[in-house]
Amino acid sequence: MSVTQVAAYAAPAPKAPLERTTVPRRPVGEHDVLIDIKYSGICHSDIHQARDGWGEGIFPMVPGHEIAGVVAEVGPGVTRFAVGDRVGVGCIVDSCRECEQCLAGQEQYCAEGITGTYNALDKNGEPTYGGYSTHIVVDENYTVRIPDGLALDVAAPLLCAGITLYSPLRHWQAGPGKKVAVVGLGGLGHMGVKIAHALGAEVTVLSQSLRKKEDGLRLGASHYYATGDETTFEKLAGSFDLIVSTVSAPLPLDAYLRLLKVDGAFVNVGAPEEPVALNLFSVIGGRKTLAGSMIGGIAETQEMLDFCAEHGLGSEIEVIAAEQVNEAYERVLASDVRYRFVIDAATI
């Protein structure tokens, strides 16, 4: 495959509706795989970036970093994949490969910064375009294998939502004997409940209301509380070893930190566009940790996929045609999806 144009859906400018267009894909290099995209998940971060919520973006922008597909061509030096393999691509398509973090398999924390799957510049200074397209060319070292036990449509959101929750749950040792709370039952949160339950932790959902309580319990939570009820924070004071917040809006951190046990950790994976306030006494009292976590490395992403296949954990999805993407964005913002939109790439 030489450099060619492929069909895609792109935001032509910040806050503009996405529209069908074409974007270039590079030739398949020595260690590249050409992926025939089958499904691409819609992540809340796609909306943040397409609307310049996290800073100035690169336009036209083709979002999408939850990519599931099939290898259509491999470069001559590729050893990990063959034509016909089921593969995925998450948020990273390159990194420096030389720093301490890259060598430790934590490419997401690359000292020089990652090359994002979209809204980034590659090492040649060319913009990267994401998964809302028919094909993508990716280095084999940043491609993962999707186990046969996972359907491609439910696997796609695992490439961001799945690993974003798996990584902190593993790092902070969620498991038997640990009480874990997940804040927000959305695209990220519902995978947090599933994974934490499969790891053996006692799981609680903290959501604004009880509207999704039945879902939360079905997905693996033992308890479900409404944060809109002020008595919740009194009842649950000092209850949790680990709280993972998936919410992309500012939270009253001091109130949530009071829910932790001594030495407990509150970990943010949701990224609000606005700053948040904090009284440091909320962490000093109780030797508590306020932390963040960003996706996972390539090896850990593969580990997550294998874990999800072993435990039968796919994302809860609503498959849409590409022409519905702008409507889907509005529905995500209105919390009107259970729990992840996935674009059928055949409709692009």
Secondary structure as GFF3:
##gff-version 3
##sequence-region A 1 348
A	DSSP	beta_strand	4	10	.	.	.	ID=ss1
A	DSSP	beta_strand	19	25	.	.	.	ID=ss2
A	DSSP	beta_strand	32	41	.	.	.	ID=ss3
A	DSSP	alpha_helix	44	50	.	.	.	ID=ss4
A	DSSP	beta_strand	67	74	.	.	.	ID=ss5
A	DSSP	beta_strand	86	89	.	.	.	ID=ss6
A	DSSP	beta_strand	92	94	.	.	.	ID=ss7
A	DSSP	alpha_helix	100	103	.	.	.	ID=ss8
A	DSSP	three_ten_helix	107	109	.	.	.	ID=ss9
A	DSSP	beta_strand	115	116	.	.	.	ID=ss10
A	DSSP	beta_strand	135	139	.	.	.	ID=ss11
A	DSSP	three_ten_helix	140	142	.	.	.	ID=ss12
A	DSSP	beta_strand	144	145	.	.	.	ID=ss13
A	DSSP	alpha_helix	152	155	.	.	.	ID=ss14
A	DSSP	three_ten_helix	156	159	.	.	.	ID=ss15
A	DSSP	alpha_helix	161	171	.	.	.	ID=ss16
A	DSSP	beta_strand	179	183	.	.	.	ID=ss17
A	DSSP	alpha_helix	189	198	.	.	.	ID=ss18
A	DSSP	beta_strand	202	207	.	.	.	ID=ss19
A	DSSP	alpha_helix	213	219	.	.	.	ID=ss20
A	DSSP	beta_strand	223	226	.	.	.	ID=ss21
A	DSSP	alpha_helix	231	235	.	.	.	ID=ss22
A	DSSP	beta_strand	240	245	.	.	.	ID=ss23
A	DSSP	alpha_helix	253	257	.	.	.	ID=ss24
A	DSSP	beta_strand	260	268	.	.	.	ID=ss25
A	DSSP	alpha_helix	281	284	.	.	.	ID=ss26
A	DSSP	beta_strand	289	292	.	.	.	ID=ss27
A	DSSP	alpha_helix	298	311	.	.	.	ID=ss28
A	DSSP	beta_strand	317	320	.	.	.	ID=ss29
A	DSSP	three_ten_helix	322	324	.	.	.	ID=ss30
A	DSSP	alpha_helix	325	333	.	.	.	ID=ss31
A	DSSP	beta_strand	340	344	.	.	.	ID=ss32
A	DSSP	three_ten_helix	345	347	.	.	.	ID=ss33
###
